[in-house]
Each structure stands twice: as structure tokens, then as C-alpha cells.
Amino acid sequence: MIVDCHCHAGIGDGLTGPWDTEAHLGRYLARAARAGIERTVVFPAFHSDYALANRAVARIVARSRGRLYGFAFVHPVRDAGRVHPMVREAVEEHDFRGIKVHRHDGRITREICEAARRFRLPVLYDVMGEVETAELLAGEYPDVAFIIPHLGSFADEWRAQVAMIGLLIRHRNVHTDTSAVRRFDLLAEAVRRRPRQVLFGSDGPWLHPGLELAKIELLGLRPADERRVLSTNVLRLIEPVQRTRTVSRKVFAGFDFPGPKYSSRSVVRPDALPV
Ligand SMILES: [Zn+2]
């Protein structure tokens, strides 16, 4: 199975570019089907009210009959003080599986990290090149999984992407996704060093999922590592505890995450502008 961990859905209200205007899924789903991508994590485009945008994505996810997983987008500044209730609604009413934050909106906050911890969700945080934040997040929240997309920089900042590889090596709860990463040698190095911490993502519908998937094939990974990148790594983070517990321990052999969530005793979920 191939799972895309990074795609946008629904409409935004900014009207400054696709990233805050529209993420119609039709073209994405057709392209993903042709590429053999069977599951996709979706979250809103930029929006002035993420409570509304998350509900719109929830309706799309509900209609997908299991094809899509939702992540709740939260705004570090505008949603301050209401992150917990927003995330609770997303999890309990919409079965969402993670949180999305973008530094374009504001830097990630403790309120967001604590909500992630409380609801046992991964956080996909676009740091826009500010990868050093991941060093602090990993230390303060060792029991929370962070996904830093685009190897740290949608804008191809070499310095950030090189540093990101070091962060993956230093911290098992830090992950990255492959979406929009053009510096192939850096991506290859990241996967070679930490195959359990790199997740396939497309940044659809604006980027072509087939093109992004071809990149993974070109990495020429060992079959076991390719499976990790294409599905196992993300499923480990987003599958609910009760479902994951039924999965064979063998699947997750070798994981040794710090903190209570990833303890080996409880096989818990073992574990530039555009968005
Ligand atoms: Zn994105």
C-alpha cells in the first residue's frame, strides 16, 4: 500500500494564490489513482478560520470512505486559547489523525504541542527553513512525533535541508516528508540514514503525486525501506492505538522511541510560501 502523508483539500478564502484559495481534490485523486496511491492524509489550505476549514475537510474525509485521513490545521496565534477544543472536535467528532501547523501563520506553541501530546497525535509543522526549532521540539516533547515537511524547506534552502538530516539522526521523534524536495542527494542521504523517519508526501493537489512518487522509486531503496517510506512510517503515526495494537509486533521491531508513547512495553502507535 502507498500512503501520501501530505496533501491539501478544500478551499481557502485568501485569494492571493492557490495555497490560500483552492485545493480541489478531483485532479489529485485521478493522478494518485493512476500512480497507485491508495491512502492520503489531507488538511486545509491556508484559511482565515481553521475551525471552519477543518470541518470542510472533515466532510471530504467522511465522503471518502476510508480513502483519506484528516489532519487539523491550527493557527498558533489566532487559535491561541482554543487549540484544545479544536483538536478535541477534530479527533472525537471527525476521527482526524494529526495536527498541521505552518510557520507562515506563526511559530508553533506549547499549547499546540500539549494538545498533540494529550490526543496522541503527530504534528506536521512546516518550519519554512527554521529547522532548529525541531531540536527544541524534540527535546521538550520526546513523546510527540513531529513531521517537518519538505526536508525542512519548500524553498530548497540547502543549509536547512542539510541541517535537517542531522536532526533526523539526533532525534527519533523527528520525521520529514519527501514532498517538493528537489535536492535528490540530500533526500537520498536522509533516507539512507533514517529510513524509519522519512515519509512519502506529495503536497498535492498543487504538485503531481505521480511525479513525487517517481522520486521515491528513483531512490532505489531496499524493499523493506521503500515500504517504510511509502506506508509503514506514516501508518505507525496515524493509526489509532486500538487498531495498531492488533498489528504484529514484528512490523515494528527495531523501534525504540523514547517516552511513554513509544515504550517498547506497550506497543502503542509504535511507533517559501506554499504549504
Ligand atoms: Zn503543503
Boltz pocket constraint, residues with backbone or C-beta under 6 A from the ligand:
constraints:
  - pocket:
      binder: B
      contacts: [[A, 6], [A, 7], [A, 8], [A, 203], [A, 204], [A, 274], [A, 275]]
      max_distance: 6.0
